[in-house]
Amino acid sequence: MNYKLLALGGDGIGPEVLESGLSILEAISKKNNLNFEISFDLIGGTCWDKYGTFCRNSTIEKAIESDAILVGAVGGPKWDAMKIKGDPEEQDGLMCLRKKLGAFFGIRPAKNYKSLQNIIPFNKEYVQNSEIIILREMCGGVMFSKPRGLKLLENDERYGFDTAGYNEFEIREFAKCGFELAKMYNKNIISIDKSNVMESYRLWRDVVQEVSNDYNNINLEHLYADNCAYQMIMNPKNFDIILACNFLGDIFSDLAATISGSLGMLPSASLCGSPLNKTKGIYEPVHGTAPELVGTGMANPIGMILSISMMLKFSFGLEEISKKIELAIDKTLQKGFHTKDLKGSCSTNEITDHIIKELKLCL
């Protein structure tokens, strides 16, 4: 089988963890008759420095022609405070890529690992074997809606404003994909909002409830986001799938990392369609660019490697290989090979090599 990939290292440790992910693809391709045709390009701050834009039109065209897109990480202090004219997506290369491709359905799983129990802030009884899947809408909401801006009031006081807006179609399509994913896992959905104080969230709750009527076998519960955050931290095992808007999904996916031990452990997928179909997606670790780790060789590549696993599952339908990558990671961690963020001493390359060694044993 042949697959066309676009690889975008981005900024900071992005290129370093991307290299680890590509090493995993090389390891599985040799034993599974898979061919990955990989092209490379720039996105984020490195793209701005060279071309004066965070994502070029030619990069979007390459992404459209690809079967899947891999991203390392984008952003950093040098570019994060920049103000340029245009829509929100023109100020963030990854937002632009998601918007142009219509990669609206974000999947961000966080899993508890027995071997990392001693570094997470939970008693074993509350977290053991838990897995929380945050579903984040990626192309709408307060991140993209207008009007937005910064202006001076009559008294010369600065005033900043954003719009938290969704239309019914956006919510409905996202919710449908969420319930389809829940069918794959036979799990419950909790939809979070602030419908007690915001009109956009009242629409969110109404539409999600309407969609649920077509999925009688999936249990739906609505929670206010603040209450959900409290309940999730008090007892993570009670949560399966959380359905969230762009803004809340961003926050809750980081919060869910507490059960995994580090943001470096979290992968993500932004799909252009239903998870039941083999669809184009953007795959990236949840963590940021970590400028302090650049060049040290100590970045955790597991979030990137798990993103590769998600790509194999959701874009290519190679679920068995995906499971083997997850198993290889679990075995590596069980043997005590941990990176610095996991209170260990393995370098990026060392833990990648250990995972590849375990992977080759089960391929």
N, C-alpha and C positions, 0 to 999 in steps of 0.2 A: 504494500500500500504506500502511496505517495501523499505527503502532506506539505503544504506550502505555509511557512511561518514567517512572520515579521518580528524581529527581535529588537527591542528598544531599551537599551541599558539605562538611559536617563542620567540621573545625577547621583552624587555621593557614592554610597555603597551599591547603588543599583547595578552597575556593570559587573561588580564582583559577584553578587548573588546570582545574577543572570548567567554568568559563566558556569556556576555550579549546576544550575538547572539544565543548561545545554549539555553538560557532562552526563546527566542522567538520561537525556534523550539519546545520546551516543551509545550508552550502555544497553539500553533496551532495543535500539534499532538493529543491532548486530544479531540478536537472538530471536527476533520476532518478524523478520522480513519487512521492516518498516523503513521508509526513506523520508527524512525530513529535509526539505529544501528551505534553507534559512537565509533570509536577507536581513541586513542590519541598517539602522537609521538612527537619527537623533530625535530626542523629545525633551521638553523641559528646559532647564537653565542652559545646558550645553548647546541646545538648539538655538536658544536666544543669543548666546554669545557669538555664534557663528553666522546665523542668518537673520537675527532681529525679529524672530517670532518663536513662540513656544511649541508650535507644531505646524509644519509646512503642509501645503495642499498636496504636494507629491507624496508625503508620508501617509496622508489619508487615502490617497489613491492606491498605494501599496497595501494598506490595511484592507481596503475593500477587495482587493485581488487575492488576499491571503485567506487560508482556512482558519487561522487563529493568530492572535497577537500576544506576545510576551513582553511585559514591562518590568524593569527592575525597580526603580523608584524615581520620583521627580521632586524638584524643589530644593530649597535651601535658603539660608539667611541672605545670600547675595541677591536673590530674585523675589523672595516672598513678599517683600514690602513694595515692590514696583507697582506703579499705577500707569496703565496704558489705556488708550481710548478703545472702546468697543464693548461687546457683550462679555459676560463673565467667562465664557469658555475661551475667549481670546487671551485671557490672562493666566490660563492654566492649560498646559499641553495635554494632560490626561483628561481633563474635563472636555476639551475640544474633541479628542479622539472618541470618547464615549458618546458625545452628542452627535457627531457626524456619522458614526456607525449605528446609532440607535441602540447602544449596549445598555439597556435600561434595567436589566434584571440582575442585581448584585447578590451573590451568594458568598457569605463569609462565615465559615464554620470554625468553631473553637472546641477543642477536644481535651479532656483530662487525661493525662498520662501518669500511670502508676509510678513510673520511675522518676517523675518530677514532683512527687507529692510533698517532699520536704522543702521545696522552695516556693510553694504557693500559699496564700493566706487563708486556707480552708482546712477544717477538720476532715479527715478521710470520709466519715460517714455522710457528709453533706455533698461531696463532690465526686466520689469514686464512680467511674464509668460514665460520667456525664458528658454530653455533647450538646452544645447550643449552636444552632444555625441562625445567624442573623441574615435576613433578607432585606436588602437595602435598595430602594428605588434610586437609580443613578443619573437620570437625565432631566429631572424636574425639581420642583420644590424651591425652597428658599435659596438654594445654590444658584439657580438659573433665573428665577422669576423677576419681573420688573413691574413697577419702578424700583430702583435702588440707587443709592448714592450718598454723597456727603455735601452738605451745603452750610452756609453761614446764615444764622437767623438775624433778625433786625438788631439784636444786641451784640452781634459779632460772636455769639456762641456757636460752636460747631454742632451740627445735627446730622447723625448718620441714620439711614433707613434702608430696610430690605423688605421684600414682599414674600410672604410664605403662601404660594399659590399652586394649586393643582386643578386640572380639569378632570371631569369624570372619566374620560377615556384613559388618561394616564393611570389613574388609580385602578381602574377595572382591569386593564391589561397586566399590570404588575401583580395585582391580587390573584388573577387567574393563574399566572405562572407560579405563584406561591403555593396555591392549592395543588397544582400539578406536582410540584416538588414534594409536598407533604404526602401525596399518594405513593411516591417512590419509597419514602421512608416509613410510611404508616405511622406518622407522628401528629401531634397536636399543634395548632397554630395559636399564638398570642399576637394580636394586632395592637400596636401601641400608638397613642396619640395624646393630644391635649384638647380633646373635644369639649371639655368643660369651660374653656376660655377662648378658643380660636375657631373661626368659621371654617377655615380650610380643613381642619381636623374633624369638624362635624361632617363635612362631605366625605372625608376619608373613611370615617367609621360607618356611615350609611352605605357607601359603595362596597366596602369590604364585606359587610353583612349581607348585601344583596348577592354578591358573588358566591358567598358560602352556601347559599340555597341550592346551588348546583352540585355541591360536594357534601352530601349528607353523611358520608362515612368519615369526614374529617371534622374533628371537634375544634370550634373556634371560640376564643375568649378575647374580650376587649379589656385592655388595662390602660390607665393613664401612665404616661411614660415615667413620671417620677416614682410612682408606686411600683412599676415594673422593675426599675433599677434597684429599689430597695429589696423587693422580693427575690430578684435574681441573685443578689449578693448574699442574702440570708440563706438561700437554699437552691443552688444552681441545678440540682438534680430534678427539680420540678419543671424545668424548661426544656422544650424541644426546638421549636421554630418560632422566631420572632419576626413579624412582618412590620417593616418600618419605612418611613419616608426617608428622603436623602439625608436630611439633617440629623434626625434621630438615629438612623442606621449608622452614620459615621461615628457617633458617640458610643452607641451600644456595641459595635464591633470591637472597639478598643476595650471597653469594659469587660467584654466576654473573654478577653485574653487572660484575665486573672486566673481562669481555670486551667490554662495551658502553661503558664509559667513565664511567658514573655510574648511581646508583640512579634518577635522574630519567628514565632511558631505558627503564625496565622497566614493562611493563603486567601485568595479571593478570585472569583470569576465574575465578570460583567458580561452577561449573555445578551445576544440580539433577538432572542426568541425563547420559546418554551424549553425548559430543561428536559422534556420528554423527547425532543427531536435533537439530532446532531446539528448544532447551530454554531455560527461564528461567535467567538467570545474574546474578551481581553482578560488576560490572566496575569496577576501580580501579587506579590506579598503585601500584607496590610501595613507593614512598618514603613517608616519614613526613610530619608536619605542618610541619617546618622553621620553628619560630617565629621564628628569626632573619631569615627572608626575607619575613615577612608585611609587606605594604605597600610592599616595595621594587620590585616589578614584575620581579624577576629569577628567579622560579621557572621551572624547566624543565617545560613542559607536554607533552612528547613521550610520557612514560609514560601520561598520561591519554588522549592522542590515539590511541596504539596500543591502549589499552583499548577505545576506541570502535571501532577496527578489529576487535578480537576480538569485540565484541558483534555487529557486523554479520555476521560469519562464523558464529559458533556459535549465536546466538539467532535470527537472521533469515535465514540462508542466503544472504547477499549477499556471496559470496566475491570476486567480481570487483571490487566497490567497495572491499572490505577491502584487496585487493592494491594498488589505486590509492592509497589513503591511505599505505600502507607505501612505495610508490614515491615519493610526494611528499615524505615525510620524508627518504628517502635522498637525493633530489636537492637538497633544502634544505641538508642537512648537507654534501654534496659542494661546494656553492657557498660554503662557509665561514661560514654563518650558525649560530652556536653560542651557547648560553646560558653563564652564568658558570660553572656546574659543569662545562662542557665546554671551559673555558679561553677562552670567547668573551665578547662584550659585548652580545649581543642580549637585549632584554627579553622577558618572557612574551608580550606582545602582538605584538612585532615578529616573533618566530619563528613564532607562530601565523599571522600574516598572510602570511609567506613560504610556509608550508606550504599555506595555502589558495590562494595564487597558483599554486603548482605543481600542486595538485590540480585546479584548474579547467582546466588545460591538458590533462589526461589523462582528464577525465570525458566 
